[in-house]
Amino acid sequence: MEATAKVTYVRITPRKVQIVLDLIRNQPVEKALAILKYTPKAACEPTLKLLKSAIANAENNFNLDRELLYVAEANVGQGPTLKRMRARAKGSGTRINKKTSHITLTVREAE
């Protein structure tokens, strides 16, 4: 049995989120929580919140044991890009792309 949690439109680049997700994939949830708490990356904050949500979904919706849970799948996809302009020399401008992410996390009970 598995439980899933999803967060969309997180204002962090998917490339930066992928680094954090690689750290917690296939880890027990207690170890994953510790990794996210003590890793100094900006993507850890929304990922930690998402992992707590997935654990709560597993416990409340499917009556799974927290001690047996592990992070089975952790995926990130690119969301819409916010396009902004910045003034440059001689009246011109350059485009700044602010990328967003959609993060999906699945926890599963170990056999």
C-alpha positions, 0 to 999 in steps of 0.5 A: 500500500502506498500514499502520495502527496503533491505540491505544485507551483513551487518557486524553485528550479526543478534542477535544484529540487532534483538534487534534494530528492536524490538524497531522500529517495529509497530512504526510511521516512525517519532518516529522510526527515533528518536529511531534509532538516539538516541539509542547507538547501532552499528546496528542503523546506517545501520538500520537508513539508511535502514528506510530512503530508505524505506520511500523514496521508499514509497514517490517516487514510490507509492506516499504515505503520509509520515505522515501516514507511520509506520514500518509494518515489520522488519526482519533480516536473517543470511548471510554468515559467514566470517571464520578467524583464530587467532593464539593461544598457541603452534602453534595452532589456533582458528576460529573466525566467523564474522557473517553477516546480511540481513535486510528487512524493510517494511513501510505501510500506516495506514488506 
